[in-house]
Amino acid sequence: MMAMESHLVQAEMVEATEFPELADRHHVSGVPQTTINDGAGHVVGAVPEPNLVAAILEALQ
Amino acid sequence: MTKLLNEAIEKQVREALAGMKEPVQVLFFGSQQNCPACGDTRQLVEEVAALSDKISLAVHDVDADAALAAQYRVDKTPGLVIAAKDGDTVTDYGVRLSGIPAGHEFTTLIQDLLIVSGRDSGLGAATREFLKSLEKPVHLQVFVTPT
């Protein structure tokens, strides 16, 4: 729901089995896995908000 | 055509959607090519949209409506955009679902409808502050499986 707070954020749920090439490219082995800016960052599992914020910050470096 | 949602599920979804506050615009993008899940996904969102008068559904084709697909940055089919609708104004919050929202992800679809309808992300204050400070685009892709 981060997308709602900034027009710069797009949040896309991707059904991994329908898009296996994309899932393979991002080495998706467990779900949910969140990929930031096409591979600049990854978060595995459902994590608390601050963890996702930290991962986004790191990916933007 | 056989329904995808049985009566019990329909009842449950109708009750959940009764919690919708403001209208929501759902844009479905399908394709005539290479899209085995498009038919079921379209039928599923049509059945869901019929359960609340706060949901407007527009059905598009990524090839026939290529400009619109590009505008909404939809590059996969089936693709869903869950947007806010106020009168004739559609506000895109950047919420997308790519692939059929079945199984556990059906819940995600219903939750997305409710949250966009409420016009409130429900996020913590610190997270909201961080997001407001962003200067570069952030594309989050959450990979999930239906089971």
Backbone of each chain as ProteinMPNN parsed JSONL, in Angstrom:
{"seq_chain_A": "MMAMESHLVQAEMVEATEFPELADRHHVSGVPQTTINDGAGHVVGAVPEPNLVAAILEALQ", "coords_chain_A": {"N_chain_A": [[0.821, -1.221, 0.0], [2.177, 1.053, -0.093], [2.305, 2.429, -2.432], [0.159, 4.141, -2.506], [0.856, 6.36, -1.085], [2.709, 7.879, -2.411], [3.233, 9.305, -5.57], [5.352, 8.423, -6.908], [5.744, 5.824, -6.394], [5.167, 2.581, -7.504], [3.307, -0.292, -7.029], [3.294, -3.643, -7.572], [1.653, -6.654, -7.658], [2.82, -9.774, -8.497], [1.951, -12.714, -10.077], [3.752, -15.406, -9.685], [3.946, -17.926, -10.988], [2.79, -17.551, -13.438], [4.47, -15.852, -14.717], [7.146, -16.974, -15.24], [9.719, -16.474, -16.296], [10.396, -13.9, -15.502], [10.266, -14.275, -12.739], [12.314, -16.146, -12.421], [14.491, -14.619, -13.251], [14.717, -12.869, -11.167], [15.404, -14.582, -9.227], [13.436, -15.862, -7.621], [12.583, -17.807, -4.989], [11.149, -18.328, -2.761], [7.938, -17.298, -1.545], [6.125, -14.551, -0.034], [8.157, -12.605, -2.263], [9.776, -9.557, -2.536], [10.769, -7.44, -5.065], [12.829, -4.716, -5.731], [12.875, -1.952, -7.845], [13.513, -3.415, -10.318], [15.437, -5.313, -9.485], [17.339, -3.948, -8.018], [17.116, -4.172, -5.36], [16.105, -6.602, -2.883], [13.571, -8.207, -0.971], [12.855, -10.805, 1.149], [10.064, -12.633, 2.138], [7.281, -11.635, 4.276], [7.731, -8.636, 5.61], [8.174, -6.306, 8.402], [7.13, -2.837, 8.156], [9.363, -0.913, 8.596], [11.587, -2.45, 7.812], [11.178, -2.85, 5.096], [11.242, -0.231, 4.237], [13.939, 0.339, 4.811], [15.166, -1.38, 2.997], [14.353, -0.266, 0.584], [15.587, 2.237, 0.724], [18.273, 1.429, 0.644], [18.353, 0.258, -1.866], [18.043, 2.47, -3.445], [20.384, 3.793, -3.245]], "CA_chain_A": [[0.0, 0.0, 0.0], [3.079, 2.2, -0.15], [2.053, 3.159, -3.679], [-0.87, 5.165, -2.293], [1.41, 7.523, -0.39], [3.608, 8.637, -3.281], [2.993, 9.014, -6.992], [6.585, 7.839, -7.44], [5.785, 4.399, -6.058], [4.23, 1.655, -8.134], [3.37, -1.583, -6.355], [2.709, -4.642, -8.456], [1.658, -8.046, -7.235], [3.072, -10.601, -9.681], [1.692, -14.133, -9.874], [5.046, -15.902, -10.163], [3.876, -19.09, -11.881], [2.389, -17.099, -14.782], [5.569, -15.103, -15.322], [8.311, -17.698, -14.714], [11.003, -15.892, -16.719], [10.654, -12.758, -14.613], [10.524, -14.824, -11.41], [13.651, -16.749, -12.469], [15.491, -13.555, -13.359], [14.892, -12.28, -9.837], [15.735, -15.687, -8.311], [12.36, -16.051, -6.646], [12.539, -19.192, -4.538], [10.06, -18.396, -1.787], [7.029, -16.16, -1.66], [6.307, -13.46, -0.984], [9.459, -11.938, -2.408], [9.598, -8.235, -3.118], [11.913, -6.945, -5.822], [12.797, -3.251, -5.812], [13.464, -1.377, -9.069], [14.028, -4.421, -11.239], [16.585, -6.07, -8.99], [18.247, -3.122, -7.212], [16.989, -4.663, -3.987], [15.192, -7.727, -2.678], [13.157, -8.52, 0.392], [12.191, -12.102, 1.17], [9.089, -12.787, 3.207], [6.464, -10.474, 4.636], [8.521, -7.983, 6.661], [7.588, -5.074, 8.948], [7.325, -1.631, 7.35], [10.7, -0.31, 8.639], [12.524, -3.271, 7.06], [10.968, -2.583, 3.677], [11.754, 1.131, 4.039], [15.397, 0.243, 4.795], [15.56, -2.036, 1.746], [14.142, 0.708, -0.502], [16.662, 3.224, 0.868], [19.509, 0.811, 0.195], [18.249, 0.05, -3.32], [18.102, 3.772, -4.114], [21.751, 4.352, -3.12]], "C_chain_A": [[0.85, 1.264, 0.0], [2.81, 3.061, -1.375], [1.068, 4.3, -3.472], [-0.293, 6.462, -1.755], [2.334, 8.37, -1.253], [3.335, 8.285, -4.725], [4.233, 8.419, -7.636], [6.655, 6.334, -7.202], [4.717, 3.627, -6.829], [4.411, 0.304, -7.475], [2.599, -2.612, -7.167], [2.801, -6.017, -7.826], [1.819, -8.895, -8.487], [2.845, -12.068, -9.331], [2.862, -14.879, -10.532], [4.934, -17.046, -11.17], [3.459, -18.696, -13.302], [3.503, -16.348, -15.49], [6.907, -15.689, -14.852], [9.644, -17.067, -15.109], [11.394, -14.734, -15.808], [11.02, -13.26, -13.213], [11.919, -15.452, -11.352], [14.738, -15.675, -12.463], [15.762, -12.925, -11.993], [15.108, -13.351, -8.762], [14.683, -15.864, -7.213], [12.315, -17.527, -6.258], [11.457, -19.388, -3.482], [9.171, -17.182, -1.966], [6.5, -15.779, -0.278], [7.766, -13.006, -1.07], [9.21, -10.608, -3.097], [10.886, -7.806, -3.803], [11.749, -5.438, -5.98], [13.532, -2.787, -7.065], [14.235, -2.398, -9.907], [15.333, -5.065, -10.781], [17.586, -5.263, -8.173], [18.201, -3.544, -5.744], [15.991, -5.8, -3.92], [14.798, -7.806, -1.209], [12.418, -9.846, 0.336], [11.271, -12.174, 2.381], [8.284, -11.523, 3.42], [7.15, -9.814, 5.82], [7.807, -6.745, 7.193], [7.956, -3.866, 8.082], [8.759, -1.075, 7.391], [11.737, -1.107, 7.845], [12.403, -3.002, 5.565], [11.484, -1.182, 3.334], [13.277, 1.099, 3.919], [15.881, -0.362, 3.474], [15.401, -1.083, 0.561], [15.26, 1.751, -0.477], [17.979, 2.685, 0.306], [19.507, 0.661, -1.331], [18.394, 1.365, -4.083], [19.501, 4.393, -4.07], [22.476, 4.331, -4.462]], "O_chain_A": [[0.339, 2.381, 0.08], [3.054, 4.267, -1.365], [1.127, 5.311, -4.173], [-0.871, 7.533, -1.939], [2.702, 9.476, -0.857], [3.217, 7.11, -5.075], [4.183, 7.961, -8.777], [7.524, 5.653, -7.746], [3.535, 3.97, -6.809], [5.53, -0.197, -7.371], [1.403, -2.461, -7.414], [3.889, -6.49, -7.499], [1.046, -8.757, -9.435], [3.463, -12.6, -8.409], [2.952, -14.971, -11.757], [5.733, -17.13, -12.103], [3.741, -19.421, -14.257], [3.492, -16.217, -16.714], [7.693, -15.025, -14.175], [10.602, -17.118, -14.336], [12.548, -14.6, -15.4], [11.947, -12.753, -12.58], [12.625, -15.308, -10.354], [15.754, -15.794, -11.779], [16.881, -12.503, -11.699], [15.011, -13.082, -7.565], [15.01, -15.997, -6.034], [12.044, -18.389, -7.094], [10.917, -20.484, -3.331], [9.609, -16.154, -2.482], [6.437, -16.649, 0.59], [8.5, -13.025, -0.083], [8.52, -10.541, -4.114], [11.958, -7.808, -3.196], [10.671, -4.949, -6.317], [14.671, -3.184, -7.311], [15.431, -2.256, -10.161], [16.223, -5.329, -11.59], [18.572, -5.814, -7.683], [19.14, -3.298, -4.987], [15.136, -5.944, -4.793], [15.596, -7.509, -0.32], [11.467, -10.0, -0.429], [11.653, -11.822, 3.497], [8.562, -10.48, 2.829], [7.155, -10.368, 6.919], [6.937, -6.193, 6.52], [8.961, -3.878, 7.371], [9.327, -0.789, 6.337], [12.659, -0.528, 7.271], [13.407, -2.936, 4.855], [12.084, -0.972, 2.28], [13.847, 1.746, 3.04], [16.876, 0.086, 2.903], [16.219, -1.092, -0.359], [15.812, 2.107, -1.519], [18.699, 3.382, -0.408], [20.515, 0.901, -1.995], [18.821, 1.37, -5.238], [19.779, 5.378, -4.755], [23.627, 4.758, -4.549]]}, "seq_chain_B": "MTKLLNEAIEKQVREALAGMKEPVQVLFFGSQQNCPACGDTRQLVEEVAALSDKISLAVHDVDADAALAAQYRVDKTPGLVIAAKDGDTVTDYGVRLSGIPAGHEFTTLIQDLLIVSGRDSGLGAATREFLKSLEKPVHLQVFVTPT", "coords_chain_B": {"N_chain_B": [[-22.573, -19.567, -18.804], [-20.439, -21.097, -16.474], [-20.232, -20.065, -13.134], [-17.453, -18.596, -11.404], [-17.285, -17.888, -8.772], [-18.862, -19.313, -6.051], [-22.126, -19.426, -4.403], [-21.812, -19.113, -1.622], [-19.276, -17.936, -1.363], [-19.706, -15.622, -2.821], [-21.518, -14.318, -1.169], [-19.938, -13.836, 1.057], [-17.988, -12.145, -0.078], [-19.574, -10.024, -0.909], [-20.393, -9.044, 1.545], [-17.915, -8.256, 2.599], [-17.224, -6.246, 0.794], [-19.123, -4.415, 1.346], [-18.009, -2.763, 3.099], [-16.731, -0.849, 1.646], [-15.784, 2.53, 0.98], [-15.427, 4.858, -0.785], [-15.86, 5.235, -4.395], [-14.307, 2.903, -6.69], [-12.159, 2.425, -9.455], [-11.625, -0.186, -11.582], [-9.303, -1.362, -13.852], [-9.087, -3.666, -16.355], [-6.687, -5.404, -18.164], [-6.333, -7.341, -20.923], [-5.246, -9.87, -23.293], [-5.231, -11.083, -26.646], [-3.383, -12.857, -27.328], [-1.332, -15.526, -26.215], [-2.269, -15.725, -23.52], [-3.339, -17.529, -21.28], [-4.603, -17.202, -18.8], [-6.235, -15.022, -18.994], [-9.016, -15.103, -19.69], [-10.349, -16.333, -17.453], [-9.564, -14.536, -15.457], [-10.715, -12.137, -16.261], [-13.418, -12.869, -16.104], [-13.581, -13.398, -13.372], [-13.069, -10.834, -12.179], [-15.219, -9.497, -13.235], [-17.327, -10.805, -11.991], [-16.797, -10.125, -9.335], [-16.955, -7.32, -9.442], [-19.637, -7.018, -9.891], [-20.708, -7.329, -7.432], [-20.644, -5.061, -5.92], [-21.811, -1.742, -5.962], [-20.002, 0.216, -5.925], [-17.854, -0.351, -7.42], [-16.376, 0.209, -10.5], [-15.837, -1.239, -13.625], [-13.542, -1.454, -16.246], [-12.833, -2.875, -19.327], [-10.016, -3.74, -21.141], [-7.72, -4.15, -23.929], [-4.371, -5.036, -24.278], [-3.112, -4.712, -26.718], [-4.965, -3.569, -28.56], [-5.608, -1.313, -27.082], [-3.176, 0.044, -26.708], [-1.952, 2.511, -26.083], [-3.236, 3.309, -23.753], [-2.537, 1.212, -22.062], [0.2, 1.685, -21.917], [0.171, 4.169, -20.691], [-0.745, 3.469, -18.178], [1.295, 1.873, -17.47], [1.168, -0.918, -17.836], [2.422, -3.994, -18.439], [2.061, -6.662, -18.52], [-0.1, -9.497, -19.001], [-2.848, -11.4, -17.669], [-3.572, -8.071, -16.567], [-4.258, -5.954, -13.838], [-5.46, -2.804, -12.788], [-5.947, -1.002, -9.9], [-7.718, 1.647, -9.105], [-8.591, 4.943, -7.83], [-11.842, 6.456, -7.979], [-13.429, 9.377, -8.57], [-16.209, 10.92, -9.241], [-15.88, 11.787, -12.559], [-13.221, 11.566, -12.493], [-10.326, 9.679, -12.49], [-8.009, 8.434, -10.286], [-4.798, 7.316, -10.267], [-3.164, 5.232, -8.142], [-1.006, 3.654, -8.433], [-1.32, 0.966, -7.974], [-1.15, -2.389, -8.783], [-2.077, -5.571, -10.17], [-0.664, -8.395, -11.433], [-1.347, -11.156, -13.369], [-3.519, -13.938, -12.522], [-5.708, -13.225, -9.848], [-6.099, -15.477, -7.858], [-6.927, -18.047, -5.44], [-5.03, -17.561, -2.534], [-4.423, -15.0, -3.312], [-6.768, -13.899, -4.098], [-7.866, -12.814, -1.873], [-6.093, -10.705, -1.582], [-6.846, -9.114, -3.741], [-9.446, -8.324, -2.936], [-8.789, -6.957, -0.591], [-7.197, -4.899, -1.651], [-9.128, -3.507, -3.092], [-10.728, -2.588, -0.989], [-8.923, -0.99, 0.48], [-8.05, 0.975, -1.365], [-10.502, 2.077, -1.838], [-10.979, 3.198, 0.656], [-9.175, 5.212, 0.578], [-6.908, 5.394, 2.075], [-3.772, 4.42, 3.096], [-3.111, 3.114, 5.409], [-0.647, 2.899, 6.538], [2.188, 3.312, 8.813], [3.186, 6.365, 10.536], [5.908, 7.065, 10.239], [6.675, 5.648, 8.003], [5.037, 6.822, 6.093], [6.087, 9.422, 6.074], [8.66, 8.917, 5.098], [8.024, 7.994, 2.512], [6.923, 10.271, 1.4], [9.171, 11.772, 1.124], [10.533, 10.754, -0.988], [12.426, 10.97, -3.995], [12.995, 9.695, -6.262], [11.695, 7.305, -8.662], [10.076, 4.361, -7.436], [9.741, 1.028, -7.973], [7.953, -1.546, -6.882], [7.843, -4.995, -6.89], [5.934, -7.579, -5.972], [6.339, -10.837, -5.622], [4.228, -13.605, -5.805], [2.442, -16.682, -5.137], [-0.429, -18.601, -6.149], [-1.254, -20.475, -4.232]], "CA_chain_B": [[-21.198, -19.755, -18.332], [-20.346, -21.473, -15.059], [-19.635, -19.009, -12.308], [-16.227, -18.937, -10.678], [-17.564, -17.713, -7.347], [-20.114, -19.947, -5.655], [-23.018, -18.537, -3.633], [-21.257, -18.834, -0.288], [-18.173, -16.976, -1.523], [-20.323, -14.352, -3.242], [-22.108, -13.704, 0.016], [-18.803, -13.368, 1.867], [-17.354, -11.019, -0.761], [-20.519, -8.902, -0.874], [-20.315, -8.499, 2.913], [-16.636, -7.56, 2.742], [-17.24, -5.047, -0.044], [-20.047, -3.45, 1.95], [-17.142, -1.848, 3.831], [-16.117, 0.132, 0.737], [-16.232, 3.887, 1.285], [-15.518, 5.664, -2.007], [-15.82, 4.401, -5.601], [-13.027, 2.404, -7.195], [-12.132, 2.07, -10.867], [-10.746, -1.299, -11.906], [-9.013, -1.509, -15.275], [-8.587, -4.986, -16.719], [-5.992, -5.463, -19.45], [-6.13, -8.699, -21.402], [-4.587, -9.987, -24.591], [-5.713, -12.204, -27.453], [-2.258, -13.76, -27.567], [-0.505, -16.032, -25.126], [-2.753, -15.344, -22.191], [-4.284, -18.548, -20.829], [-5.328, -16.809, -17.578], [-7.007, -13.798, -19.225], [-10.457, -15.362, -19.671], [-10.798, -16.543, -16.074], [-9.335, -13.323, -14.66], [-11.756, -11.18, -16.638], [-14.687, -13.331, -15.526], [-13.488, -13.236, -11.919], [-13.251, -9.429, -11.783], [-16.601, -9.124, -13.576], [-18.195, -11.328, -10.928], [-16.549, -9.325, -8.125], [-17.463, -5.961, -9.671], [-21.105, -7.08, -9.83], [-21.127, -7.458, -6.03], [-20.657, -3.757, -5.261], [-22.064, -0.638, -6.9], [-18.887, 1.176, -5.817], [-16.776, -0.785, -8.319], [-16.551, 0.335, -11.947], [-14.853, -2.074, -14.317], [-13.308, -1.177, -17.66], [-12.092, -3.989, -19.921], [-9.164, -3.266, -22.236], [-6.787, -5.095, -24.543], [-3.062, -4.362, -24.304], [-2.732, -4.372, -28.094], [-5.94, -2.62, -29.113], [-5.547, -0.093, -26.266], [-1.752, 0.097, -26.346], [-1.606, 3.799, -25.479], [-3.744, 3.298, -22.378], [-1.689, 0.27, -21.324], [1.472, 2.376, -21.672], [-0.109, 5.221, -19.709], [-0.849, 2.827, -16.864], [2.492, 1.035, -17.336], [0.787, -2.326, -17.743], [3.224, -4.724, -19.421], [1.779, -8.087, -18.402], [-1.517, -9.842, -19.031], [-3.803, -10.347, -17.358], [-3.112, -7.028, -15.672], [-5.327, -5.177, -13.212], [-5.128, -1.543, -12.131], [-6.976, -0.66, -8.92], [-7.574, 3.1, -8.993], [-9.685, 5.663, -7.178], [-12.74, 7.105, -8.93], [-14.237, 10.428, -7.956], [-16.921, 11.472, -10.392], [-15.256, 11.316, -13.799], [-11.777, 11.595, -12.314], [-9.686, 8.45, -12.029], [-6.689, 8.704, -9.713], [-3.984, 6.107, -10.24], [-2.258, 5.184, -6.991], [0.121, 2.774, -8.74], [-1.598, -0.378, -7.47], [-1.28, -3.307, -9.911], [-2.011, -7.012, -9.969], [-0.33, -9.068, -12.682], [-1.665, -12.57, -13.226], [-4.858, -14.144, -11.947], [-5.76, -13.139, -8.38], [-6.853, -16.636, -7.378], [-6.422, -18.621, -4.198], [-4.738, -16.58, -1.489], [-4.359, -13.659, -3.892], [-8.114, -13.358, -4.217], [-7.966, -11.968, -0.68], [-5.336, -9.485, -1.89], [-7.696, -8.3, -4.617], [-10.519, -7.732, -2.132], [-8.163, -5.975, 0.315], [-6.796, -3.738, -2.454], [-10.359, -2.749, -3.387], [-11.158, -1.923, 0.247], [-7.962, 0.035, 0.891], [-8.138, 2.085, -2.322], [-11.808, 2.675, -1.571], [-10.855, 3.994, 1.879], [-8.246, 6.316, 0.271], [-5.947, 5.474, 3.168], [-2.851, 3.285, 2.993], [-3.024, 2.419, 6.686], [0.756, 2.76, 6.939], [2.633, 4.078, 9.965], [3.57, 7.757, 10.276], [7.297, 7.139, 9.787], [6.707, 5.139, 6.628], [4.418, 7.862, 5.244], [7.068, 10.51, 5.956], [9.715, 8.433, 4.195], [7.505, 7.916, 1.142], [6.748, 11.651, 0.916], [10.492, 12.347, 0.861], [11.133, 10.105, -2.163], [12.665, 11.821, -5.156], [13.158, 8.825, -7.439], [10.65, 6.287, -8.752], [10.285, 3.062, -6.794], [8.834, 0.001, -8.497], [7.959, -2.738, -6.037], [7.163, -6.156, -7.459], [5.773, -8.593, -4.931], [6.071, -12.134, -6.247], [3.379, -14.468, -4.985], [1.858, -17.826, -5.843], [-1.85, -18.672, -5.782], [-1.58, -21.398, -3.137]], "C_chain_B": [[-21.211, -20.099, -16.841], [-19.661, -20.359, -14.274], [-18.371, -19.5, -11.62], [-16.448, -18.847, -9.178], [-18.882, -18.406, -7.01], [-20.9, -19.01, -4.72], [-22.444, -18.138, -2.288], [-20.151, -17.787, -0.369], [-18.727, -15.605, -1.919], [-20.873, -13.587, -2.045], [-21.011, -13.078, 0.888], [-18.177, -12.115, 1.252], [-18.265, -9.794, -0.715], [-20.479, -8.229, 0.497], [-19.029, -7.709, 3.118], [-16.673, -6.234, 1.993], [-18.242, -4.0, 0.454], [-19.256, -2.424, 2.758], [-16.458, -0.828, 2.943], [-16.68, 1.519, 1.019], [-16.481, 4.692, 0.017], [-15.416, 4.747, -3.232], [-14.401, 4.065, -6.066], [-13.177, 2.068, -8.682], [-11.143, 0.931, -11.069], [-10.551, -1.336, -13.419], [-8.426, -2.891, -15.502], [-7.905, -4.881, -18.078], [-5.749, -6.919, -19.816], [-5.393, -8.688, -22.719], [-5.152, -11.191, -25.323], [-4.615, -13.248, -27.614], [-1.621, -14.215, -26.264], [-0.98, -15.656, -23.743], [-3.794, -16.331, -21.694], [-5.124, -18.108, -19.623], [-6.255, -15.614, -17.799], [-8.516, -14.013, -19.099], [-10.994, -15.486, -18.256], [-10.659, -15.269, -15.238], [-10.411, -12.292, -14.959], [-13.095, -11.58, -16.007], [-14.712, -13.115, -14.015], [-13.729, -11.775, -11.51], [-14.648, -8.939, -12.159], [-17.559, -9.589, -12.486], [-18.027, -10.52, -9.642], [-17.166, -7.932, -8.272], [-18.987, -5.914, -9.543], [-21.611, -7.097, -8.386], [-21.108, -6.139, -5.266], [-20.904, -2.662, -6.288], [-20.979, 0.431, -6.8], [-17.723, 0.796, -6.726], [-17.19, -0.564, -9.773], [-15.456, -0.471, -12.61], [-14.755, -1.664, -15.78], [-12.418, -2.29, -18.209], [-11.328, -3.491, -21.141], [-8.287, -4.4, -22.754], [-5.444, -4.388, -24.707], [-2.626, -3.973, -25.719], [-3.664, -3.326, -28.689], [-5.89, -1.282, -28.375], [-4.118, 0.131, -25.775], [-1.372, 1.401, -25.636], [-2.04, 3.842, -24.013], [-2.896, 2.363, -21.498], [-0.35, 0.934, -20.973], [1.287, 3.452, -20.609], [-0.153, 4.651, -18.29], [0.328, 1.882, -16.592], [2.127, -0.436, -17.075], [1.537, -3.087, -18.836], [3.038, -6.234, -19.319], [0.271, -8.312, -18.52], [-1.729, -11.197, -18.365], [-3.215, -9.338, -16.375], [-4.293, -6.236, -15.129], [-4.757, -3.908, -12.591], [-6.273, -1.244, -11.172], [-6.801, 0.827, -8.612], [-8.775, 3.713, -8.275], [-10.539, 6.332, -8.248], [-13.582, 8.124, -8.175], [-14.931, 11.182, -9.076], [-16.32, 10.898, -11.662], [-13.746, 11.224, -13.678], [-11.251, 10.275, -11.762], [-8.288, 8.8, -11.533], [-5.92, 7.397, -9.573], [-3.019, 6.165, -9.072], [-1.04, 4.299, -7.271], [-0.07, 1.358, -8.222], [-1.923, -1.311, -8.644], [-1.327, -4.752, -9.444], [-1.749, -7.645, -11.33], [-0.518, -10.566, -12.505], [-2.988, -12.732, -12.506], [-4.826, -14.049, -10.422], [-6.636, -14.26, -7.818], [-6.243, -17.136, -6.08], [-6.207, -17.535, -3.154], [-4.777, -15.159, -2.04], [-5.728, -13.066, -4.185], [-8.373, -12.417, -3.035], [-7.251, -10.641, -0.912], [-6.168, -8.55, -2.761], [-8.775, -7.573, -3.803], [-9.954, -6.663, -1.194], [-7.752, -4.717, -0.435], [-8.014, -2.861, -2.762], [-10.776, -1.944, -2.161], [-10.226, -0.767, 0.612], [-8.013, 1.233, -0.054], [-9.466, 2.824, -2.126], [-11.77, 3.584, -0.344], [-9.925, 5.182, 1.704], [-7.211, 6.491, 1.364], [-5.083, 4.218, 3.154], [-2.776, 2.478, 4.281], [-1.603, 2.253, 7.198], [1.074, 3.637, 8.147], [3.135, 5.457, 9.562], [4.984, 7.855, 9.701], [7.412, 6.686, 8.332], [6.125, 6.18, 5.67], [5.389, 9.003, 5.002], [8.153, 10.132, 4.951], [9.23, 8.483, 2.745], [7.315, 9.312, 0.548], [8.09, 12.267, 0.516], [11.155, 11.762, -0.386], [11.306, 11.091, -3.306], [12.811, 11.011, -6.43], [12.035, 7.793, -7.463], [11.043, 4.987, -8.055], [9.255, 2.09, -7.355], [8.989, -1.25, -7.649], [7.209, -3.844, -6.764], [7.129, -7.241, -6.407], [5.399, -9.905, -5.61], [5.304, -13.024, -5.279], [2.981, -15.69, -5.81], [0.438, -18.01, -5.33], [-2.141, -19.533, -4.566], [-1.164, -20.855, -1.776]], "O_chain_B": [[-21.911, -19.464, -16.052], [-18.652, -19.797, -14.701], [-18.245, -20.68, -11.296], [-15.882, -19.62, -8.406], [-19.908, -18.113, -7.623], [-20.41, -17.959, -4.308], [-22.563, -16.99, -1.86], [-20.092, -16.867, 0.447], [-18.281, -14.571, -1.422], [-20.71, -12.372, -1.931], [-21.141, -11.957, 1.381], [-17.875, -11.151, 1.954], [-17.803, -8.671, -0.51], [-20.525, -7.003, 0.6], [-19.034, -6.638, 3.725], [-16.206, -5.216, 2.502], [-18.206, -2.844, 0.032], [-19.763, -1.346, 3.068], [-15.677, -0.014, 3.436], [-17.876, 1.682, 1.264], [-17.596, 5.151, -0.231], [-14.941, 3.617, -3.124], [-13.452, 4.823, -5.865], [-14.184, 1.503, -9.107], [-9.958, 1.07, -10.763], [-11.522, -1.34, -14.176], [-7.401, -3.247, -14.921], [-8.472, -4.339, -19.026], [-5.047, -7.64, -19.107], [-4.97, -7.639, -23.204], [-5.508, -12.195, -24.706], [-4.884, -14.388, -27.991], [-1.397, -13.428, -25.345], [-0.173, -15.302, -22.883], [-4.987, -16.028, -21.68], [-6.241, -18.593, -19.445], [-6.987, -15.229, -16.887], [-9.213, -13.209, -18.479], [-11.971, -14.829, -17.895], [-11.521, -14.959, -14.417], [-10.952, -11.656, -14.054], [-13.809, -10.744, -15.453], [-15.726, -12.704, -13.45], [-14.509, -11.512, -10.595], [-15.203, -8.069, -11.488], [-18.482, -8.87, -12.104], [-19.005, -10.26, -8.94], [-17.812, -7.426, -7.354], [-19.554, -4.899, -9.137], [-22.801, -6.902, -8.142], [-21.506, -6.09, -4.102], [-20.287, -2.649, -7.354], [-21.029, 1.437, -7.509], [-16.727, 1.515, -6.804], [-18.214, -1.078, -10.224], [-14.292, -0.402, -12.215], [-15.769, -1.543, -16.469], [-11.379, -2.608, -17.631], [-11.905, -2.9, -22.054], [-8.132, -5.445, -22.121], [-5.387, -3.269, -25.216], [-1.865, -3.023, -25.9], [-3.217, -2.326, -29.251], [-6.107, -0.233, -28.981], [-3.882, 0.373, -24.591], [-0.569, 1.394, -24.704], [-1.318, 4.341, -23.15], [-2.582, 2.682, -20.351], [0.165, 0.763, -19.868], [2.136, 3.628, -19.735], [0.332, 5.263, -17.338], [0.337, 1.174, -15.585], [2.704, -1.094, -16.21], [1.312, -2.851, -20.023], [3.766, -6.998, -19.952], [-0.528, -7.439, -18.184], [-0.869, -12.07, -18.482], [-2.461, -9.699, -15.471], [-5.214, -5.889, -15.869], [-3.706, -3.934, -11.95], [-7.436, -1.231, -11.576], [-5.848, 1.218, -7.939], [-9.825, 3.086, -8.133], [-10.032, 6.729, -9.297], [-14.342, 7.782, -7.269], [-14.313, 11.986, -9.773], [-16.253, 9.681, -11.833], [-13.061, 10.851, -14.631], [-11.679, 9.814, -10.704], [-7.486, 9.386, -12.26], [-6.338, 6.489, -8.854], [-2.156, 7.041, -9.013], [-0.139, 4.205, -6.436], [0.903, 0.625, -8.046], [-2.856, -1.055, -9.405], [-0.698, -5.116, -8.45], [-2.521, -7.453, -12.269], [0.069, -11.176, -11.611], [-3.519, -11.774, -11.945], [-4.015, -14.712, -9.775], [-7.757, -14.027, -7.365], [-5.167, -16.694, -5.677], [-7.08, -16.699, -2.916], [-5.122, -14.221, -1.321], [-5.846, -11.878, -4.485], [-9.009, -11.372, -3.177], [-7.731, -9.586, -0.497], [-6.189, -7.339, -2.541], [-8.986, -6.371, -3.961], [-10.551, -5.602, -1.018], [-7.928, -3.604, 0.061], [-7.94, -1.634, -2.699], [-11.132, -0.771, -2.27], [-10.684, 0.306, 1.004], [-8.02, 2.378, 0.397], [-9.53, 4.048, -2.238], [-12.444, 4.614, -0.305], [-9.874, 6.064, 2.561], [-6.693, 7.588, 1.569], [-5.592, 3.098, 3.194], [-2.421, 1.299, 4.26], [-1.374, 1.547, 8.18], [0.34, 4.572, 8.467], [3.469, 5.694, 8.401], [5.23, 8.638, 8.783], [8.151, 7.271, 7.54], [6.651, 6.394, 4.578], [5.514, 9.499, 3.882], [8.514, 10.918, 4.076], [9.942, 8.958, 1.86], [7.518, 9.519, -0.648], [8.144, 13.166, -0.323], [12.22, 12.224, -0.796], [10.446, 11.936, -3.553], [12.76, 11.551, -7.535], [11.484, 7.443, -6.418], [12.203, 4.576, -8.087], [8.049, 2.304, -7.228], [10.017, -1.925, -7.69], [6.075, -3.651, -7.202], [8.167, -7.761, -5.999], [4.284, -10.064, -6.108], [5.669, -13.178, -4.113], [3.163, -15.719, -7.027], [0.129, -17.621, -4.204], [-3.173, -19.348, -3.922], [-1.37, -21.515, -0.758]]}, "name": "protein", "num_of_chains": 2, "seq": "MMAMESHLVQAEMVEATEFPELADRHHVSGVPQTTINDGAGHVVGAVPEPNLVAAILEALQMTKLLNEAIEKQVREALAGMKEPVQVLFFGSQQNCPACGDTRQLVEEVAALSDKISLAVHDVDADAALAAQYRVDKTPGLVIAAKDGDTVTDYGVRLSGIPAGHEFTTLIQDLLIVSGRDSGLGAATREFLKSLEKPVHLQVFVTPT"}
